[in-house]
Amino acid sequence: MTELILQALYSGLLQGGSYALIALGLALVFGAMKIINLAHGELVLLAAYIAYTVESQAGLGPVFAIPVALVLVSLASVCVYWTVRRINKDREINSLILTYGIGIILTNAILITWKADIRTTSSSWLQEALVIGPLYSMRSEAIFFCVSLALLAALWWWLSRSWYGRALRAVASNRDAAKLMGINPGKVELVSFIIAGILAAFAGVALFSYGVIQPSYGSALTVKAFIITVLAGVGSIPGVLLGAVLLGVCEALTVTLASSALQELAGMSLFLLVLFVMPNGLFGAARRRG
């Protein structure tokens, strides 16, 4: 029983790293523009299908699809931004409706292009077991967990050290004050969408490398990314990792000790519990009153 629980914790940790990679892009845009991009899961899924196409048509591993996915998904993310930025009235709610519609369009475009069949990688190297003591995982899970940590660290450094990172945090804090300091909010928001597209590209390739994909999976990815973003608290990169790991471990323990049918319920229960105890998220700052 002890080994079973340890394996569940290990699997949940790796799954949490994958969830963090998926949620990073949504968290970045949410922190910059206070807009939830409901098409983010479809962008991740688009990258996964690009990886499938590169593997099936060119005979190359999913890793070789990363450059193609980076370009195409970033362009798609920029298109989403140029559509959203045209909204001037009731930006938050109208942007939610608009990105939801874009997500439906992307889902149907994926369905028309790649059909409804379930896809997964045929790379035996990525699917081989990686044994660490009594713990087992696929090689792809361990690789992309490390990639997730590296991207988290890189994004944290970029937000805290680079000019654009500080400008993004300034726009997120007070858009009008950022303008007075000579910052162009539109350009900063465009950069945030491009980076979100880059993160979605990595997440999609990772998703195809260790799991199965189908056209209807995009909305489920968006929901998980939103849950993690809220658990973390707005603007908290370490919180994204912790929230993702908590979600992954909670789901893995539920599947191991109870039933796979309760997996989604366990995740939502964790979400509601954290919101009830800590309304601002695990690392979110309390709203100031003045």
C-alpha positions as CSV (number, residue, x, y, z in Angstrom):
1,M,0.0,0.0,0.0
2,T,2.8,2.4,0.8
3,E,4.5,1.8,-2.6
4,L,1.1,2.4,-4.3
5,I,0.7,5.7,-2.6
6,L,4.3,6.7,-3.3
7,Q,3.7,5.9,-7.0
8,A,0.5,7.9,-7.0
9,L,2.4,10.9,-5.5
10,Y,5.1,10.6,-8.0
11,S,2.6,10.3,-10.9
12,G,0.7,13.3,-9.5
13,L,3.9,15.3,-9.3
14,L,4.8,14.7,-13.0
15,Q,1.2,15.3,-14.0
16,G,1.3,18.6,-12.0
17,G,4.4,19.7,-14.0
18,S,2.4,19.1,-17.2
19,Y,-0.6,21.0,-15.9
20,A,1.7,23.9,-14.9
21,L,3.1,24.0,-18.5
22,I,-0.5,24.2,-19.8
23,A,-1.6,26.9,-17.4
24,L,1.4,29.2,-17.7
25,G,0.2,30.9,-20.8
26,L,-3.3,31.5,-19.5
27,A,-1.9,32.8,-16.2
28,L,0.4,35.2,-18.0
29,V,-2.4,36.8,-20.1
30,F,-4.8,36.8,-17.1
31,G,-2.2,38.7,-15.1
32,A,-1.4,41.2,-17.9
33,M,-4.9,42.0,-19.2
34,K,-7.3,40.5,-16.6
35,I,-8.8,38.6,-19.4
36,I,-9.3,34.8,-19.4
37,N,-8.4,33.5,-22.8
38,L,-11.0,30.7,-23.3
39,A,-9.2,29.6,-26.5
40,H,-6.0,28.8,-24.7
41,G,-6.7,25.1,-24.4
42,E,-7.4,25.0,-28.2
43,L,-4.0,26.6,-28.8
44,V,-2.4,23.9,-26.8
45,L,-4.3,21.2,-28.7
46,L,-3.3,22.8,-32.0
47,A,0.3,22.4,-31.1
48,A,-0.4,18.8,-30.1
49,Y,-1.9,18.1,-33.6
50,I,1.1,19.8,-35.3
51,A,3.3,17.4,-33.4
52,Y,1.1,14.5,-34.6
53,T,1.4,15.8,-38.3
54,V,5.2,16.1,-38.1
55,E,5.4,12.6,-36.7
56,S,3.0,10.9,-39.1
57,Q,4.0,12.8,-42.3
58,A,7.7,13.4,-41.8
59,G,8.5,10.4,-39.6
60,L,10.2,12.6,-37.0
61,G,9.7,12.5,-33.2
62,P,7.4,15.1,-31.5
63,V,10.4,17.0,-30.3
64,F,11.2,18.0,-33.9
65,A,7.8,19.6,-34.2
66,I,8.6,22.3,-31.5
67,P,10.0,24.9,-34.0
68,V,6.9,24.5,-36.3
69,A,4.5,24.6,-33.4
70,L,6.3,27.7,-32.0
71,V,5.7,29.6,-35.2
72,L,2.1,28.5,-36.0
73,V,0.7,28.7,-32.4
74,S,2.4,32.0,-31.7
75,L,0.8,33.4,-34.9
76,A,-2.6,32.0,-33.8
77,S,-2.1,33.6,-30.4
78,V,-1.3,37.0,-32.0
79,C,-4.5,36.7,-34.1
80,V,-6.5,36.1,-30.9
81,Y,-4.9,39.2,-29.4
82,W,-5.6,41.4,-32.5
83,T,-9.3,40.3,-32.3
84,V,-9.5,40.9,-28.5
85,R,-7.9,44.4,-28.6
86,R,-10.6,45.7,-30.8
87,I,-13.1,45.5,-27.9
88,N,-13.5,48.8,-26.2
89,K,-16.7,48.4,-24.2
90,D,-17.1,46.0,-21.3
91,R,-13.8,44.4,-22.3
92,E,-13.7,41.6,-19.7
93,I,-17.0,40.0,-20.4
94,N,-17.0,40.6,-24.1
95,S,-13.5,39.2,-24.4
96,L,-14.6,36.0,-22.6
97,I,-17.5,35.6,-25.0
98,L,-15.2,36.3,-28.0
99,T,-12.4,33.9,-27.0
100,Y,-15.0,31.2,-26.2
101,G,-16.2,31.6,-29.8
102,I,-12.7,31.5,-31.1
103,G,-12.2,28.3,-29.1
104,I,-15.2,26.7,-30.8
105,I,-13.9,27.8,-34.2
106,L,-10.5,26.3,-33.5
107,T,-12.1,23.0,-32.2
108,N,-14.1,22.6,-35.4
109,A,-11.1,23.5,-37.6
110,I,-9.1,20.8,-35.8
111,L,-12.0,18.4,-36.3
112,I,-12.2,19.1,-40.0
113,T,-8.5,18.9,-40.5
114,W,-7.5,15.9,-38.4
115,K,-10.9,14.1,-37.9
116,A,-12.3,12.9,-34.6
117,D,-9.9,9.9,-34.1
118,I,-7.9,9.7,-30.9
119,R,-4.2,10.2,-31.6
120,T,-1.0,9.5,-29.6
121,T,2.7,9.3,-30.3
122,S,4.2,6.2,-31.8
123,S,7.7,6.9,-30.5
124,S,8.7,3.9,-28.5
125,W,11.6,5.9,-27.0
126,L,9.3,8.4,-25.4
127,Q,6.9,5.7,-24.2
128,E,9.6,3.6,-22.6
129,A,9.5,3.2,-18.8
130,L,11.8,5.2,-16.7
131,V,12.5,3.5,-13.4
132,I,13.8,5.5,-10.4
133,G,13.9,3.1,-7.4
134,P,10.4,1.8,-6.8
135,L,8.9,4.6,-9.0
136,Y,7.8,4.2,-12.6
137,S,6.9,6.7,-15.3
138,M,7.2,7.2,-19.1
139,R,10.4,8.8,-20.3
140,S,8.4,11.6,-21.9
141,E,6.7,12.5,-18.6
142,A,10.0,13.0,-16.8
143,I,11.5,14.9,-19.8
144,F,8.7,17.4,-20.1
145,F,8.4,17.8,-16.3
146,C,12.0,19.1,-16.4
147,V,11.1,21.3,-19.4
148,S,8.2,22.7,-17.4
149,L,10.4,23.6,-14.5
150,A,12.9,25.2,-16.9
151,L,10.2,27.3,-18.5
152,L,8.7,28.3,-15.2
153,A,12.2,29.5,-14.0
154,A,12.8,31.4,-17.3
155,L,9.4,33.1,-17.2
156,W,9.9,34.1,-13.5
157,W,13.3,35.5,-14.4
158,W,11.8,37.4,-17.4
159,L,9.0,38.9,-15.3
160,S,11.4,40.1,-12.6
161,R,14.5,41.0,-14.5
162,S,13.7,42.1,-18.0
163,W,12.3,45.5,-19.0
164,Y,9.3,44.0,-20.8
165,G,8.6,41.8,-17.7
166,R,8.6,44.8,-15.4
167,A,6.5,46.7,-17.9
168,L,4.0,43.8,-18.0
169,R,3.7,43.8,-14.2
170,A,3.2,47.6,-14.3
171,V,0.4,47.4,-16.9
172,A,-1.2,44.6,-14.8
173,S,-1.0,46.7,-11.7
174,N,-2.2,50.0,-13.1
175,R,-2.7,50.5,-16.8
176,D,-3.1,54.3,-16.7
177,A,-0.1,54.8,-14.4
178,A,2.0,52.6,-16.8
179,K,1.1,55.0,-19.6
180,L,2.4,57.9,-17.6
181,M,5.7,56.1,-17.3
182,G,6.1,55.8,-21.1
183,I,4.9,52.2,-21.4
184,N,2.8,51.2,-24.4
185,P,0.2,48.8,-22.9
186,G,-0.8,47.5,-26.4
187,K,2.8,46.4,-27.2
188,V,3.3,44.9,-23.8
189,E,0.0,42.9,-24.1
190,L,1.1,41.7,-27.6
191,V,4.3,40.4,-26.1
192,S,2.4,38.6,-23.4
193,F,0.2,36.9,-26.0
194,I,3.3,35.9,-28.0
195,I,4.9,34.3,-25.0
196,A,1.6,32.6,-24.1
197,G,1.6,31.1,-27.6
198,I,5.2,29.9,-27.1
199,L,4.3,28.3,-23.8
200,A,1.2,26.7,-25.4
201,A,3.4,25.2,-28.2
202,F,5.6,23.5,-25.7
203,A,2.6,22.3,-23.7
204,G,0.9,20.9,-26.8
205,V,4.0,18.9,-27.9
206,A,4.4,17.6,-24.4
207,L,0.7,16.6,-24.3
208,F,1.0,14.6,-27.5
209,S,4.2,13.0,-26.2
210,Y,2.8,11.4,-23.1
211,G,-1.0,11.3,-23.6
212,V,-3.8,11.0,-26.1
213,I,-5.5,13.9,-27.9
214,Q,-8.8,14.4,-29.6
215,P,-10.5,17.6,-30.9
216,S,-12.9,18.0,-28.0
217,Y,-10.1,18.0,-25.4
218,G,-9.3,21.7,-25.7
219,S,-12.1,23.0,-23.5
220,A,-11.1,20.6,-20.7
221,L,-7.5,21.9,-20.9
222,T,-8.8,25.5,-20.6
223,V,-10.8,24.6,-17.5
224,K,-7.8,22.9,-15.8
225,A,-5.6,25.9,-16.7
226,F,-8.2,28.3,-15.2
227,I,-8.5,26.3,-12.0
228,I,-4.7,26.4,-11.6
229,T,-4.5,30.1,-12.3
230,V,-7.1,30.9,-9.7
231,L,-5.5,28.5,-7.2
232,A,-2.2,30.2,-7.7
233,G,-3.4,33.8,-7.4
234,V,-3.1,36.4,-10.1
235,G,0.5,37.0,-11.1
236,S,2.2,34.2,-9.1
237,I,4.5,32.0,-11.1
238,P,5.5,29.8,-8.2
239,G,1.8,29.5,-7.3
240,V,1.1,28.1,-10.7
241,L,3.5,25.3,-10.1
242,L,2.2,24.6,-6.6
243,G,-1.4,24.8,-7.7
244,A,-0.7,22.4,-10.6
245,V,1.1,19.9,-8.4
246,L,-1.7,20.0,-5.8
247,L,-4.2,19.3,-8.6
248,G,-2.1,16.5,-10.1
249,V,-1.5,14.8,-6.8
250,C,-5.2,15.2,-5.7
251,E,-6.3,13.6,-9.0
252,A,-3.7,10.8,-8.8
253,L,-4.6,9.9,-5.2
254,T,-8.3,9.9,-6.1
255,V,-7.7,7.5,-9.0
256,T,-5.5,5.2,-6.9
257,L,-7.5,5.1,-3.7
258,A,-11.1,5.6,-5.0
259,S,-12.1,5.6,-8.7
260,S,-11.1,7.3,-11.9
261,A,-14.7,8.4,-12.3
262,L,-14.1,10.8,-9.3
263,Q,-11.0,12.4,-10.8
264,E,-12.6,15.5,-12.1
265,L,-14.8,15.9,-9.0
266,A,-11.7,15.7,-6.7
267,G,-10.1,18.5,-8.7
268,M,-13.1,20.8,-8.5
269,S,-13.5,20.0,-4.8
270,L,-9.9,21.1,-4.2
271,F,-10.6,24.2,-6.2
272,L,-13.6,25.2,-4.1
273,L,-11.8,24.4,-0.9
274,V,-8.9,26.7,-1.6
275,L,-11.2,29.4,-2.8
276,F,-13.2,29.1,0.5
277,V,-10.2,29.2,2.7
278,M,-7.9,31.5,0.7
279,P,-10.1,33.6,-1.7
280,N,-7.0,35.3,-3.3
281,G,-5.4,32.0,-4.1
282,L,-2.3,30.4,-2.6
283,F,0.0,33.3,-3.4
284,G,-2.4,36.0,-4.3
285,A,-2.1,39.3,-2.5
286,A,-5.1,40.6,-0.6
287,R,-6.9,43.5,-2.3
288,R,-5.9,46.8,-0.8
289,R,-8.4,49.2,0.5
290,G,-7.8,52.9,0.5
